Amino acid sequence: MHYTYTPKGVHSRNMEFDIEDGIVKNVVITDGCDGNNLGVAKLAEGMKAEELVARLSGLPCGKNPTSCPDQLAKAVAQAIGR
């Protein structure tokens, strides 16, 4: 299933991804730091949704209590009902 999420408190403006059989696929993060977004998207690709949430939840960005990886974890958690 395809999901769209609007992150909060970070520079990225949109996150889209699919979850098929519990696996995260086709991650696209719009705006923000291009290198970081591409890296996070590539690392998330093929990861189990539950594992992604466990690994990326709570990561800060500098003094900001959230980050793009944390927001992706929130988006995936919401998608899988956690």
C-alpha positions as a LaTeX table, in Angstrom:
\begin{tabular}{lrrr}
\hline
Residue & $x$ (\AA) & $y$ (\AA) & $z$ (\AA) \\
\hline
Met1 & 0.00 & 0.00 & 0.00 \\
His2 & 1.20 & 3.55 & $-0.76$ \\
Tyr3 & 1.53 & 6.14 & 2.02 \\
Thr4 & 2.11 & 9.89 & 2.09 \\
Tyr5 & 3.23 & 11.74 & 5.22 \\
Thr6 & 3.83 & 15.42 & 5.96 \\
Pro7 & 6.76 & 15.64 & 8.40 \\
Lys8 & 6.78 & 18.15 & 11.23 \\
Gly9 & 9.70 & 20.13 & 12.64 \\
Val10 & 12.18 & 19.33 & 9.84 \\
His11 & 13.12 & 20.81 & 6.48 \\
Ser12 & 11.73 & 17.98 & 4.37 \\
Arg13 & 8.14 & 18.65 & 3.29 \\
Asn14 & 6.81 & 15.30 & 2.13 \\
Met15 & 7.55 & 11.60 & 2.54 \\
Glu16 & 6.12 & 8.89 & 0.34 \\
Phe17 & 6.68 & 5.15 & 0.55 \\
Asp18 & 5.06 & 1.79 & 0.03 \\
Ile19 & 4.78 & $-1.08$ & 2.47 \\
Glu20 & 4.37 & $-4.51$ & 0.89 \\
Asp21 & 4.30 & $-7.62$ & 3.08 \\
Gly22 & 5.81 & $-5.61$ & 5.94 \\
Ile23 & 8.72 & $-4.33$ & 3.82 \\
Val24 & 9.36 & $-0.62$ & 3.14 \\
Lys25 & 9.79 & 0.22 & $-0.56$ \\
Asn26 & 9.92 & 3.20 & $-2.93$ \\
Val27 & 10.90 & 5.81 & $-0.33$ \\
Val28 & 10.93 & 9.40 & $-1.62$ \\
Ile29 & 11.65 & 12.35 & 0.69 \\
Thr30 & 11.03 & 15.80 & $-0.77$ \\
Asp31 & 13.00 & 18.94 & 0.17 \\
Gly32 & 15.44 & 19.20 & 3.05 \\
Cys33 & 19.03 & 17.97 & 2.78 \\
Asp34 & 19.30 & 16.06 & $-0.51$ \\
Gly35 & 22.23 & 13.88 & 0.54 \\
Asn36 & 20.65 & 12.92 & 3.85 \\
Asn37 & 17.30 & 12.22 & 2.22 \\
Leu38 & 18.81 & 10.04 & $-0.50$ \\
Gly39 & 20.87 & 8.14 & 2.06 \\
Val40 & 17.95 & 7.55 & 4.41 \\
Ala41 & 15.73 & 6.48 & 1.51 \\
Lys42 & 18.33 & 4.00 & 0.22 \\
Leu43 & 18.93 & 2.55 & 3.69 \\
Ala44 & 15.18 & 2.24 & 4.36 \\
Glu45 & 14.56 & 0.48 & 1.06 \\
Gly46 & 13.91 & $-3.22$ & 1.67 \\
Met47 & 13.91 & $-2.88$ & 5.47 \\
Lys48 & 11.17 & $-4.45$ & 7.57 \\
Ala49 & 8.80 & $-1.70$ & 8.70 \\
Glu50 & 9.08 & $-2.70$ & 12.37 \\
Glu51 & 12.89 & $-2.64$ & 12.19 \\
Leu52 & 12.90 & 0.80 & 10.56 \\
Val53 & 10.71 & 2.18 & 13.35 \\
Ala54 & 12.96 & 0.64 & 16.01 \\
Arg55 & 16.19 & 1.92 & 14.46 \\
Leu56 & 15.20 & 5.45 & 13.43 \\
Ser57 & 12.76 & 6.53 & 16.16 \\
Gly58 & 13.94 & 9.33 & 18.40 \\
Leu59 & 16.97 & 10.45 & 16.37 \\
Pro60 & 17.54 & 14.19 & 16.86 \\
Cys61 & 19.07 & 16.67 & 14.40 \\
Gly62 & 21.45 & 18.94 & 16.28 \\
Lys63 & 19.43 & 20.65 & 19.01 \\
Asn64 & 16.17 & 19.78 & 17.25 \\
Pro65 & 14.46 & 16.87 & 19.05 \\
Thr66 & 13.40 & 15.32 & 15.73 \\
Ser67 & 15.05 & 14.62 & 12.38 \\
Cys68 & 14.11 & 13.40 & 8.93 \\
Pro69 & 14.93 & 9.79 & 9.91 \\
Asp70 & 12.79 & 10.18 & 13.06 \\
Gln71 & 9.95 & 11.62 & 10.98 \\
Leu72 & 10.19 & 8.70 & 8.56 \\
Ala73 & 9.97 & 6.35 & 11.55 \\
Lys74 & 6.84 & 8.20 & 12.72 \\
Ala75 & 5.35 & 7.93 & 9.22 \\
Val76 & 6.03 & 4.18 & 9.01 \\
Ala77 & 4.78 & 3.62 & 12.57 \\
Gln78 & 1.56 & 5.40 & 11.69 \\
Ala79 & 1.21 & 3.34 & 8.50 \\
Ile80 & 1.56 & 0.04 & 10.36 \\
Gly81 & $-0.68$ & 1.15 & 13.23 \\
Arg82 & 1.93 & 1.60 & 15.94 \\
\hline
\end{tabular}
